[in-house]
Amino acid sequence: MSYKMLIVGAGKQAQAIAYEFVRQKDIDEVCVASRHLDKPKKIKKMLKSDKICPVKLNAKNFNETVKLMKKFDCAVSAVPYQYNYDLARAAVKAGCNFIDLGGNVDIVKKEFSLSKQAKKNNVAIIPDCGLAPGLVSNLAALAVQKDFKGNKVKSVKLRVGGLPQHPKGPLKYMIVFSVHGLINEYIEPVLVIDNYKLKTVEPMQDVEELNFPGFGKMEAFNTSGGTSTMPQSYKGKIKELNYKTIRYPGHAEKVRCMMYLGLTSSKPREVEGCKFPPRELLEDLFKEKLSYKDKDLVLLKVIVEGTKKKVVYTLVDKEKGGLTAMTRCTGFPAGVIAEMIVRGDIKKKGALKHEFDVPPQILYKALKNRGLNIKKKVYYG
């Protein structure tokens, strides 16, 4: 049996997802759809695959999107999260399975409101299929299901960062994904589990130190969106669950200073007769000042602790095969999950959760085979 896959968007993440799809013998068509054809054509040229079909699509045009999706077994959204709800609606209407890279709690809630109709139309919707949210949830679920098997889990700690290998400037950071999404993660309320209960905490707070061999001391702090549906799923069952973003030391303090000055505000301000939201200026400056050329890396640590043992997954990934570490660690999980849907490894329909509905062992093995060197250690006592 062969499958046809659609990728909406033609940026860096789409490139990695297409890279994944064209290497599968049972996928015979990979459509890369974008508002402008030059980017899909560039992906086709880079990957040198006749499987890739560049298509022009305005993702804001609902009817046009439905018409295109009807031709495919699964659609992957690789566009900013603002589009994901309407793309999910289009997929449900088209009878096409759908996943996205997520990252925004409110949008994901809206996608779950489509679950009943999706089930009726035999469609699976899985939001948040990237690195974080996404892979971190699956690794935590793998530990909970395999290593604890119903035994009490005290805490789940998720730590992830996409970073430059050679940091520059006072922020010691380089843009590795959407600037708009980055600032959202920095400023939106953060949902955690604290003492078995859901709790909202402030972003950019609770800074902690952690170490990665070869990189020395790093910092991690609260950011939004990385846990997907895990807090709601595990409330009352796990005492502590939280997600923090990893950066080089000193980053959080400097960003908090920008927040204090109002630079992350979307409320328009008037300066010499011109009105503009400070956040738009900040995003523009981030793109300009933090887009220097350097190879990136991804650091990941998932710590699941019970009363008698602790399971730790770690990953240090760097650019390979012309793909950045961030695109590999985001695009490969998304691609594999889409493949799991069409192949029947994920059988349920409706809006699905990573921690219950995505078989973590299959995903873990597939990603190891694709060169993501996820290491596991178990500590007793």
C-alpha positions as CSV (number, residue, x, y, z in Angstrom):
1,M,0.0,0.0,0.0
2,S,1.2,3.5,-0.8
3,Y,0.4,6.9,0.7
4,K,0.1,10.5,-0.4
5,M,1.2,13.2,2.1
6,L,0.6,17.0,2.1
7,I,2.8,19.5,3.8
8,V,1.3,23.0,4.2
9,G,4.2,25.4,4.4
10,A,7.6,25.4,2.9
11,G,10.0,26.7,5.6
12,K,12.7,24.9,7.4
13,Q,10.4,22.5,9.3
14,A,8.7,21.6,6.0
15,Q,12.1,20.8,4.6
16,A,12.8,18.3,7.3
17,I,9.4,16.7,7.1
18,A,9.7,16.4,3.3
19,Y,13.2,14.9,3.8
20,E,11.6,12.3,6.1
21,F,8.7,11.4,3.8
22,V,10.7,11.0,0.5
23,R,12.8,8.3,2.2
24,Q,9.8,6.1,2.9
25,K,9.2,3.4,0.3
26,D,5.4,3.4,0.9
27,I,5.0,7.1,0.3
28,D,4.8,7.9,-3.4
29,E,3.8,11.5,-3.4
30,V,4.8,14.5,-1.1
31,C,3.0,17.7,-1.9
32,V,4.6,20.8,-0.5
33,A,2.1,23.7,-0.6
34,S,2.9,27.3,-0.1
35,R,1.6,30.7,-1.1
36,H,4.6,31.2,-3.3
37,L,6.0,28.4,-5.5
38,D,9.6,29.3,-5.2
39,K,10.1,27.7,-1.7
40,P,8.4,24.3,-2.5
41,K,10.5,24.2,-5.7
42,K,13.6,24.9,-3.7
43,I,12.8,22.0,-1.4
44,K,12.3,19.7,-4.4
45,K,15.7,20.8,-5.8
46,M,17.4,20.4,-2.5
47,L,16.0,16.9,-1.9
48,K,16.4,15.8,-5.6
49,S,13.2,13.7,-5.4
50,D,10.5,13.2,-8.0
51,K,8.1,12.4,-5.2
52,I,7.9,16.1,-4.3
53,C,5.1,18.0,-6.0
54,P,5.2,21.8,-5.4
55,V,1.7,23.4,-5.2
56,K,0.5,26.9,-4.8
57,L,-1.9,27.4,-1.9
58,N,-3.3,30.2,0.2
59,A,-3.8,28.5,3.5
60,K,-6.3,31.3,4.5
61,N,-8.6,30.1,1.7
62,F,-10.7,27.4,3.4
63,N,-12.4,26.0,0.4
64,E,-9.2,25.8,-1.6
65,T,-7.5,24.0,1.2
66,V,-10.3,21.5,1.6
67,K,-10.2,20.8,-2.1
68,L,-6.5,20.1,-2.0
69,M,-6.6,18.0,1.2
70,K,-9.2,15.6,-0.3
71,K,-6.4,14.2,-2.4
72,F,-4.2,13.1,0.5
73,D,-4.0,10.6,3.3
74,C,-2.5,13.0,5.9
75,A,-1.7,16.7,6.0
76,V,1.0,18.2,8.1
77,S,0.9,21.9,9.1
78,A,4.3,23.5,9.0
79,V,3.0,27.0,9.1
80,P,2.7,29.3,12.2
81,Y,0.3,28.0,14.8
82,Q,-2.3,30.8,14.1
83,Y,-3.4,28.7,11.0
84,N,-3.7,25.4,12.7
85,Y,-7.3,25.5,13.8
86,D,-8.7,26.4,10.4
87,L,-6.4,23.9,8.7
88,A,-7.7,21.2,11.1
89,R,-11.3,22.2,10.3
90,A,-10.4,21.9,6.6
91,A,-8.9,18.5,7.1
92,V,-11.9,17.2,9.0
93,K,-14.2,18.4,6.2
94,A,-11.9,16.8,3.6
95,G,-11.6,13.5,5.4
96,C,-7.8,13.9,5.6
97,N,-5.8,13.0,8.7
98,F,-4.0,16.0,10.2
99,I,-1.1,16.9,12.5
100,D,0.7,20.1,13.3
101,L,3.7,21.5,15.2
102,G,1.5,23.3,17.7
103,G,2.9,25.4,20.5
104,N,-0.1,27.4,21.5
105,V,-2.4,26.2,24.2
106,D,-5.5,28.1,23.1
107,I,-5.3,26.9,19.5
108,V,-4.9,23.3,20.6
109,K,-8.1,23.6,22.8
110,K,-10.0,24.8,19.7
111,E,-8.6,21.8,17.7
112,F,-9.9,19.4,20.4
113,S,-13.4,20.9,19.9
114,L,-13.3,19.2,16.5
115,S,-12.9,15.8,17.9
116,K,-16.5,14.5,17.6
117,Q,-16.8,15.5,13.9
118,A,-13.3,14.2,13.2
119,K,-14.2,10.8,14.6
120,K,-17.4,10.8,12.6
121,N,-15.4,11.6,9.4
122,N,-12.7,8.9,10.3
123,V,-10.0,11.5,10.7
124,A,-7.2,11.7,13.3
125,I,-6.1,15.1,14.5
126,I,-2.9,15.2,16.5
127,P,-1.7,18.7,17.5
128,D,1.7,19.5,18.9
129,C,3.9,17.0,17.0
130,G,7.2,18.7,17.0
131,L,10.0,18.8,19.6
132,A,8.4,20.6,22.5
133,P,5.5,20.3,22.5
134,G,5.7,16.8,21.0
135,L,8.7,14.6,21.4
136,V,9.2,15.5,25.1
137,S,5.6,14.4,25.8
138,N,6.2,11.1,24.1
139,L,9.4,10.4,26.0
140,A,7.7,11.2,29.3
141,A,4.8,8.9,28.3
142,L,7.4,6.2,27.4
143,A,8.9,6.3,30.9
144,V,5.5,6.4,32.6
145,Q,4.1,3.5,30.6
146,K,7.2,1.3,30.4
147,D,9.3,2.0,33.5
148,F,6.7,2.7,36.0
149,K,3.7,0.6,34.7
150,G,1.1,2.1,37.0
151,N,3.5,2.7,39.9
152,K,3.3,6.2,41.4
153,V,5.2,8.9,39.5
154,K,6.2,11.8,41.7
155,S,7.5,14.3,39.1
156,V,7.9,14.9,35.4
157,K,10.4,17.6,34.4
158,L,10.8,18.5,30.7
159,R,13.8,20.7,29.7
160,V,14.5,21.7,26.1
161,G,16.6,24.3,24.2
162,G,17.5,25.2,20.7
163,L,20.8,27.1,20.8
164,P,23.7,28.4,18.7
165,Q,26.9,26.3,19.0
166,H,28.9,29.5,19.3
167,P,26.8,32.1,21.1
168,K,27.2,35.8,20.4
169,G,26.0,39.0,22.0
170,P,24.4,39.7,25.4
171,L,21.5,37.3,24.8
172,K,23.8,34.4,23.7
173,Y,21.0,33.3,21.4
174,M,20.2,32.7,17.7
175,I,16.8,32.5,16.1
176,V,16.2,28.8,15.3
177,F,12.4,28.9,14.8
178,S,9.5,31.4,14.5
179,V,10.3,34.7,16.3
180,H,6.6,35.3,16.9
181,G,6.3,31.8,18.5
182,L,9.4,32.4,20.6
183,I,8.1,35.6,22.1
184,N,4.8,34.0,22.8
185,E,6.5,31.3,24.8
186,Y,8.3,33.9,26.8
187,I,5.3,36.0,27.7
188,E,2.2,33.7,28.0
189,P,1.1,32.2,31.3
190,V,2.6,28.7,32.0
191,L,0.5,25.8,33.1
192,V,2.1,23.3,35.4
193,I,1.1,20.6,38.0
194,D,2.0,21.6,41.5
195,N,1.1,19.2,44.4
196,Y,-1.2,17.3,42.1
197,K,-3.2,20.4,41.1
198,L,-3.2,22.6,38.0
199,K,-1.4,25.9,38.6
200,T,-0.6,28.9,36.4
201,V,2.9,30.3,36.9
202,E,4.7,33.3,35.5
203,P,6.9,32.8,32.4
204,M,10.7,33.5,32.5
205,Q,10.7,32.7,36.3
206,D,12.0,29.8,38.5
207,V,15.4,29.9,36.9
208,E,17.5,26.7,37.6
209,E,20.9,25.5,36.7
210,L,21.6,22.3,34.8
211,N,24.6,20.8,33.2
212,F,25.2,19.0,29.9
213,P,28.5,17.3,29.3
214,G,30.6,19.4,26.9
215,F,28.5,22.5,27.4
216,G,28.9,23.2,31.1
217,K,26.5,25.2,33.1
218,M,23.2,26.2,31.5
219,E,20.0,27.8,32.8
220,A,16.4,26.8,32.4
221,F,13.2,28.8,33.1
222,N,9.4,28.6,32.7
223,T,8.0,29.0,29.2
224,S,4.5,28.3,27.9
225,G,3.3,25.7,25.5
226,G,5.8,22.9,25.9
227,T,3.6,20.5,27.8
228,S,0.7,20.3,25.4
229,T,-2.2,18.4,27.1
230,M,-0.1,16.7,29.8
231,P,-1.1,18.9,32.7
232,Q,-4.8,18.2,32.1
233,S,-4.1,14.5,31.6
234,Y,-1.9,14.0,34.7
235,K,-3.5,16.3,37.2
236,G,-4.3,14.4,40.4
237,K,-2.0,11.6,39.3
238,I,1.4,13.2,39.3
239,K,2.6,15.5,42.1
240,E,4.8,17.8,39.9
241,L,5.0,18.4,36.2
242,N,6.7,21.3,34.5
243,Y,8.5,22.5,31.4
244,K,11.4,24.8,31.1
245,T,13.4,26.2,28.2
246,I,17.2,25.9,28.2
247,R,19.5,28.8,27.4
248,Y,23.0,30.0,28.1
249,P,23.3,31.6,31.5
250,G,22.0,35.2,31.8
251,H,19.4,35.0,29.0
252,A,16.3,35.0,31.2
253,E,17.3,38.1,33.2
254,K,17.9,40.1,30.0
255,V,14.5,39.1,28.5
256,R,12.8,40.0,31.8
257,C,14.3,43.4,31.5
258,M,12.7,43.8,28.0
259,M,9.4,42.7,29.4
260,Y,9.6,45.2,32.2
261,L,10.2,48.0,29.7
262,G,7.1,46.9,27.8
263,L,8.9,45.8,24.7
264,T,6.9,42.6,24.5
265,S,3.5,44.4,24.7
266,S,1.1,44.2,21.7
267,K,-0.7,47.4,22.9
268,P,0.1,50.2,20.3
269,R,2.1,53.1,21.6
270,E,2.4,56.5,19.9
271,V,5.8,58.0,19.2
272,E,6.0,61.3,17.3
273,G,2.6,60.7,15.7
274,C,3.3,57.1,14.7
275,K,1.4,54.3,16.4
276,F,2.9,50.8,16.6
277,P,3.0,47.8,19.0
278,P,6.4,47.6,20.7
279,R,6.3,43.8,20.2
280,E,6.4,44.2,16.4
281,L,9.6,46.3,16.7
282,L,11.1,43.8,19.1
283,E,10.3,40.9,16.7
284,D,11.9,42.8,13.9
285,L,15.0,43.5,15.9
286,F,15.3,39.9,17.0
287,K,15.2,38.8,13.4
288,E,17.9,41.4,12.5
289,K,20.2,40.9,15.4
290,L,19.8,37.2,16.3
291,S,19.9,35.7,12.8
292,Y,23.7,35.5,12.5
293,K,25.2,32.5,10.8
294,D,26.1,29.6,13.1
295,K,25.4,26.0,13.4
296,D,22.7,25.2,16.0
297,L,22.2,22.5,18.6
298,V,19.3,21.0,20.5
299,L,19.6,20.1,24.2
300,L,16.9,17.9,25.7
301,K,16.4,16.4,29.1
302,V,13.3,14.5,30.3
303,I,13.3,13.4,34.0
304,V,10.6,11.1,35.3
305,E,10.9,10.3,39.0
306,G,9.1,7.9,41.2
307,T,9.5,6.8,44.8
308,K,12.3,4.2,44.1
309,K,13.8,5.2,40.7
310,K,14.4,8.0,38.3
311,V,14.4,7.7,34.5
312,V,16.3,10.3,32.5
313,Y,16.3,10.8,28.7
314,T,18.9,13.1,27.2
315,L,19.5,14.3,23.7
316,V,22.3,16.5,22.2
317,D,21.7,16.9,18.5
318,K,23.6,19.0,15.9
319,E,23.2,19.9,12.3
320,K,23.5,16.9,9.9
321,G,22.8,16.2,6.2
322,G,22.0,19.9,5.5
323,L,19.3,20.0,8.1
324,T,19.6,22.1,11.3
325,A,19.3,20.4,14.7
326,M,16.1,22.2,15.4
327,T,14.5,21.1,12.1
328,R,15.7,17.5,12.6
329,C,14.3,17.3,16.1
330,T,11.0,19.0,15.1
331,G,10.4,17.7,11.6
332,F,11.4,14.0,12.2
333,P,8.9,13.4,15.0
334,A,6.1,15.1,13.1
335,G,6.9,13.0,9.9
336,V,7.1,9.8,11.9
337,I,3.8,10.4,13.7
338,A,2.1,11.2,10.3
339,E,3.4,7.9,9.0
340,M,2.2,6.1,12.1
341,I,-1.3,7.4,11.4
342,V,-1.5,6.3,7.7
343,R,0.1,2.9,8.4
344,G,-2.3,2.1,11.2
345,D,0.1,2.2,14.1
346,I,-2.2,4.9,15.5
347,K,-5.7,3.5,15.0
348,K,-7.9,5.9,17.0
349,K,-9.8,8.8,15.3
350,G,-10.8,12.2,16.6
351,A,-8.5,14.7,18.4
352,L,-5.7,12.6,20.1
353,K,-3.2,13.2,22.9
354,H,0.4,12.2,22.8
355,E,0.5,10.8,26.3
356,F,-2.3,8.3,25.6
357,D,-2.7,7.8,21.9
358,V,0.8,7.9,20.2
359,P,2.7,4.6,20.8
360,P,5.9,6.0,22.3
361,Q,8.0,2.9,21.8
362,I,7.4,3.0,18.0
363,L,8.3,6.7,17.8
364,Y,11.4,6.3,20.0
365,K,12.8,3.4,17.9
366,A,12.0,5.3,14.6
367,L,13.8,8.4,15.8
368,K,16.8,6.4,17.0
369,N,17.0,4.9,13.5
370,R,17.0,8.4,12.0
371,G,20.0,9.4,14.0
372,L,18.5,11.2,16.9
373,N,20.7,9.8,19.6
374,I,18.3,9.8,22.6
375,K,20.0,8.3,25.6
376,K,18.3,6.7,28.6
377,K,19.6,6.2,32.1
378,V,17.8,4.7,35.1
379,Y,18.8,5.6,38.6
380,Y,17.7,3.6,41.7
381,G,17.3,4.6,45.3
